[in-house]
Structures are given as structure tokens and as C-alpha cells.
């Protein structure tokens, strides 16, 4: 069953997404990051701007490319995330989502990462709804409060 990890009080969701992608890459765990087009564009740029020693092989995958994508880190929009079971991303073990809704294909992953803003009340309310969704279905939920960990 999928483990769900909520990261609360995140000062910069995109920076944390890059850190988690780096950690997954270093551990050899394929990851899919799903978000809106603007966020994915920023993530793509941020991943390219990491230190040369931290290069993270990644692809911004359009829906029509989904079946042939091979990069260990895949950036996908919601429509692609909802059809992951029909693509090469099905080998990915980790899903990091920045969407307000739970992706339909989340249960095809070993672990799901949910990032929750430190200051955006609307984001926090949507996260509560996602928490309840996972909880009501019996998924193991792990809470990581960055305010308690010092960021």
C-alpha cells in the first residue's frame, strides 16, 4: 500500500521539491513530479541550475511523449499524472504532487509526497482535504513539520 508523506510549513515548495528529487535520484528511485505548467517550468529551470555535481537527469514530459519517457525524474502535468498507469512512468516508485487534488493514479506509487505551504491558507485547507482523503481510505500518513525541524 502507498505511504503518504505530508511536509508542512514549507517556505518554498519548489525548492523542497528539488531537494526531494535530488534525494530520490541519489538513491536510484525514479520519481514523477506533477504540477501545473507554470510550476513545472520553474522546476525544470531549477533542476537545470543545480550545481554540476548535482545534475539530475529529468524530462518535462508532454502527454504524447508519456509512453516513451525514460528519465529517472519526470515532470508531468495533471492529465499525464492521471494516466501514469499506461506509460513508462509506471516504473517510478515516488510521486511528488503540487496539485490541490489527489492524482487519480497515486496508488500506483510506493510513496506520495504532498507539500504544504507555510503561509498560504488556501493551500493548507486543500492539504487538509487531501489528508482526510488518504486517511479515510486507510493509507499510512507520515507528517513532517518543517517548522519543528527548523526548515
SVG drawing of the C-alpha trace seen along z (x, -y; Angstrom):
<svg xmlns="http://www.w3.org/2000/svg" viewBox="-13 -33 43 35">
<polyline fill="none" stroke="black" stroke-width="0.4" points="0.0,0.0 1.2,-3.5 2.8,-5.6 1.9,-9.2 4.3,-11.9 3.0,-15.3 5.6,-18.1 4.0,-21.0 5.2,-24.6 7.2,-24.5 8.6,-28.0 9.4,-27.2 7.6,-24.3 9.6,-24.2 12.9,-24.3 11.8,-21.4 10.6,-19.5 14.1,-19.8 15.7,-18.6 13.4,-15.6 14.0,-14.9 17.8,-15.0 17.5,-12.6 15.4,-10.2 17.8,-10.4 20.8,-9.8 19.0,-6.7 18.2,-5.4 14.4,-5.8 12.6,-7.0 10.2,-9.9 7.4,-11.7 6.7,-15.4 3.3,-16.6 2.1,-20.2 0.7,-22.9 2.6,-24.1 4.0,-27.2 5.3,-25.2 6.8,-22.6 8.5,-25.2 10.1,-26.6 11.0,-23.1 12.6,-22.3 14.7,-25.5 15.7,-25.0 16.8,-21.4 19.0,-22.6 20.5,-25.3 21.7,-22.9 25.4,-22.5 27.1,-20.4 27.9,-17.8 24.2,-17.6 23.0,-17.2 19.6,-15.5 18.6,-13.8 15.0,-14.8 12.4,-15.3 9.4,-17.6 7.1,-15.0 4.1,-16.0 1.1,-13.6 2.0,-12.5 5.5,-11.5 4.4,-9.6 4.8,-6.1 8.5,-6.7 9.8,-8.9 12.9,-7.3 14.4,-9.9 14.6,-9.0 12.9,-12.2 9.8,-13.1 7.9,-16.4 4.3,-16.0 1.1,-17.9 -2.1,-16.6 -3.6,-15.0 -0.4,-13.0 -0.3,-12.1 -3.8,-10.7 -2.7,-8.3 0.5,-7.1 -0.6,-3.5 -0.4,-3.5 3.1,-4.8 6.8,-4.2 6.3,-6.2 4.7,-3.1 8.2,-2.0 8.5,-5.2 8.3,-4.5 7.8,-8.0 5.2,-10.7 5.5,-14.3 2.4,-16.3 1.8,-20.0 -1.8,-19.8 -4.8,-20.8 -6.5,-17.4 -5.2,-13.9 -3.9,-12.5 -6.1,-9.6 -3.1,-7.3 -1.4,-7.9 -1.9,-4.4 0.4,-3.1 3.4,-4.5 5.1,-3.2 5.3,-6.7 3.5,-10.0 4.9,-13.4 2.5,-16.2 4.0,-19.7 2.0,-22.2 2.9,-25.9 3.9,-27.7 1.8,-30.8 -0.9,-30.1 -4.1,-29.4 -5.9,-28.1 -3.1,-25.6 -3.3,-24.5 -7.1,-23.9 -6.7,-21.9 -4.0,-19.8 -6.4,-19.1 -8.9,-17.7 -6.2,-15.6 -5.1,-14.3 -8.7,-13.3 -9.0,-11.6 -5.9,-9.4 -6.9,-8.8 -10.5,-7.7 -9.0,-5.1 -6.6,-3.7 -3.3,-4.9 -0.3,-5.3 0.3,-9.0 3.6,-10.4 3.8,-14.0 7.0,-16.1 6.7,-19.6 9.5,-21.8 8.7,-24.4 9.7,-21.9 12.7,-20.8 14.0,-24.3 13.2,-24.3"/>
</svg>
